[in-house]
Amino acid sequence: MEVVEYTDPLCPWAWGSEPAFRRLRAALAGRVHWRRAYAILFDDAEDDPPLDPAAETAWYARHLADIGALTRAPRAHRLSRVAASSWPSSLVARAAEAQGSETAERVLRRLRESVFVLGEPADTEALALRSARGVPGLDPGRLARDAASAAVRESVRADRAEARRPVPEVHSVREESPHPGTAKETPGGEVRYALPTLLFRTPAAYRVVPGWRPYEAYAAAVDALCPGLLREAAPLAPDRALERYRSLTDPERLVLTGGAWPPPDAVRVDTAQGPVWLHPDEAQHHPVARQ
């Protein structure tokens, strides 16, 4: 089975979906090919500069608060601006994949946290690269070179195009979710997947689960295609979970861990909606330490 995750590093619904996605990835570990396609939420080619940046930022901050009230995901105390472009963070996220899946996961997490924890979206090349600084095992010089390469840009451009060819089922979605995942019309007149969307695909069939959904919706899609493939992972001890994931929100640790929380050496970072818990090594190199 292939799982395609249509996403964007700066998407608030994708950030709010991480508890379910992390649980699903653990339940499918080693048995599927999981691929991310960066759909480019904030697109250079589609979005005009705002007439009143301060007013747009205030509106978007309220929008994030509304989403956070549903997802319970952390959000920054103060948002500096609405992201100008998703391209830099998407290019850096794709470039990181060349340095291994674990490194790529940690880089993508840092890019998400740039906006939803720090309030400073990684919407320039410099900010995106800075967000990744200090990730264990990362070669920052290689990351910068790869992110600037024609091959990585073409790869993300292909993701963007793929996200704008959604399967028919998402053009009209009848769900009660506050974000049901109906395909979105872009300012450029195209139609793309709502973010996030998961497409589960085998050689014979596929299932699509768009929008913000409970874990059970994704599990049902897997079972419909490959009964028995899903193997629920046992909860991790808190210290082991923090060692594995390096950064956990409260919604994530509630579905991924078991036992007394927090671990003694966890570093708490407070946000406008709950804490983010960092492994002490992660906290030492995380951008939050440079604020």
N, C-alpha and C positions, 0 to 999 in steps of 0.2 A: 504494500500500500504506500502511496505517496500522500503526504499531507502538505497542502500549500496554504501558507498563512499570508494573506494579503494584509499588509500592515504599513505603518509609518512610525518612525522613532518618536515623533512628536504628537501622536494621536492620543487624546485623553481616553477614548473608549478602549483603545488597545492597552493603555496603561491599566485601566480598570479591569481588563480581562486577564491579566497576568496570573492571578491566583488559580483560575480554572485552567489556563494554558500550561502553567508549570506542573500542575497536578496531572494533566493529560500527557504531557511529555514524559513524566516519570512513569506513567502507566503503560506507555508505548515504547519505552527506551529499548533500542536495539532491534525493534521489530518493524519499523517503518522508516521511510525516508521523509524527513520533515524539511521543507524548503520555505524560506521566506521570500516573498515578492514585495518589493518596496513600491507602493502605489503612488507616492508623492502627493501628500495631502495639501501642502503649501507649494504651489507650482509656479516657477518663474514665468512660464509661458502663459499662465491663465490669470494670475492675480495682479490687479492694478495696485499701486501704492495707495494706502488709505489717505483720505482727505484730512482726517483728524486722527493722528496716531494715538493720542491720549484717550480719546473717546472710544476708539476701537479696542484699545487695551482694557479699558474699564468694562466694556461690554463682554469681552472674551473672558475676563477674570470671573465675571458673574456666571457666564456659561460653564466654565470649569467647575465653579462651586456647585452648580445645579447637577452636573454630571457626577461630581464627587459625592454628593448627597445620596446618590443611587448606588454607586460602585463601592463607596467607602474607601477609595484609594486616596493616599495622601496627596495634598496639593500645596504649592508654595505659599508662604505668607504673603508674598508680594510678587506679582508678575511684572517683569520689566517692560515687556512688549509682546505683541503677537509675532510669532515667528514669520520672518520674511520669506523663508524658503526651506523646504524639506530636502533639497538636493545635497547640501553638505553632510548632514547627518546620515542620509541614506548611502552616500558614497563611502563614508567612513565605516558604516556598519557592514557594507558589502566587502570592502577591502579587508576588514578584520577577519573575514571567513578564511582567508588564505593562511592565517596563523593558527588555525585549529578551532574546533567548535566551542570549546570551553572559553577560549579567549574571545571569540566572537560574541558569545552570550554576555560576557562581562562588559564588553565595549557597548553593545546595544543597551544594556541596562544603564550604563552611565549616561548614554545619550538621552534615554527616557527621563532619567533623574534630573538632567539639566533644566528641564522646564517644570517638571512636576514636584521636585524637591527644592531646587535652587531658584526657580523662577527666572532663569536666564537661558532661553532656548538656544540650543546649539545649531544656529542657523547660518553660521559662516564657517568656512574651512578652518580658520584658526580656533574658533570655539569648539567645533566638533573634535578636532585633534586634541585640544586641551582637556576636554571631557574624558578622553581615554587615557590620559597620562597617568602612569603608575599602575595600570592593570598588570597583574603578575604575568610574566612570560611574554609580554607584548614588546615587539620591536617597533618603537615609535617612528624611526626613520623609514622603515619599510612600509608602515601604515600610511605615512604621508605620501610616499612615492606611489603606492598602489592606489590610494584614493584619488590621486591626480591623473591616473593613467587613462588612456583611451579605452582600454579593455573593461575597466570597472565602470566607467561612465556608460559604455554601450550595454553592459549587463543591467545596470539600473534603468536605462532607457527601455530595455526590453521588458523589465518588470512593469514599468509604467504603462507600456502598451498592452501587456497581458491583462493588467488590472482594468483596462478599459474595454475588455472583451468579456464581460461577465456572462455566466451561463444563464439561460432563460428564466430559471426558477427565482432569481433574485430581482427580477423586474417588478414583481408584485408579491410582497411578503405579507401574509396574514398571521401576525403574532402579537401578543399583548406586551411584549418587551418594550420598555421605554426607548430602546434603540433597536428596532426589529431587523434592520439591515437591508432595507430596500435599496436597490442600486441608486446611486447619486448622479444627477446631471451636473457636470462641471461647468465653470464659467466659460470654458472654451467650446461648449456645446456637445461634448462627449458624455458617455455614461460609463461609470466605473463602479466597482464593488464598493459598498460601504465598508468602513474599517472599524474593527477587524472583521474579516471573513475567513473561515476555514473551508477548504475544499478537500474532501477525502476522495481519493481516486484509486481504483484498481483497473487492470486491463479490461474488465467487463462492465464496470458501472462506476457511478460516483454519487456522492451525497454532498450537499453544500449547507453549511450552517453560518448564516450571516449575522452580523450585529453583536450585541452584548447578550450572551446567553449563559444559563447555568451549566455547570460541568456535565450534568446528566444529558443535555442536548447533544453534546459532542460524543459522549459515550454511546448514546443510542445510534448515532450515525456510524460509528466504528462497528458496532455490533451488527448493524444492518448489512454491512458489506463483508465483514470478516468475523463471524461469531467466534468468540473465544480469544480473539487477538488481544483484547484489553486485559491487563493484569494489574489490578489496583496495587500501588506501592504502599508498603507499610509506613506509617508515620515515622519520621526521623527524630532522634533525640535532639533537643534544642541546639546543643553545641555542634552536633554533626550537621544539622540543617544549615546553620550559619556558616560553617566551614565550607559546605558545598555551594551555597547560593551567594554568600558574601553580603548580600543585602536582602532584607525581608521586610515587607509591610505587615501590619497586623492581619489584614485579610489573608495574606499568603501564609503566615506562620500558623494560623488557625486550621488550615487545610493540609499543611505539609508536615507539621510537627506534633509530637505528643510529649507531655511532661511539663515540669515547672518552667515557666517563662518569666523573665529572660535568662539566658545563660549569664554567668557571673561577669564575663569579660565583654559582653555585648555593648556596643556604643549606640546610645539612643540619639536620634536626630529628630527633633520635633518639627512638625509642619502645621499648617492651618487645619489639617484634618488627620490627626493621629500621627504616630511616630514611624520612622523608618529605622530599622535595627541593622547596624553594620558590624561585620566582623572587625576586630581591632586592627588587623593588618589592612583591611580595606579602608577603614576610617583614616588611617595614617596617610594614605595616598589619595583619598577621595577629594574631589573639588570642594566639598563642604569644609575641609580643613584649610582651604585657601581663602575663605570668605572673611 
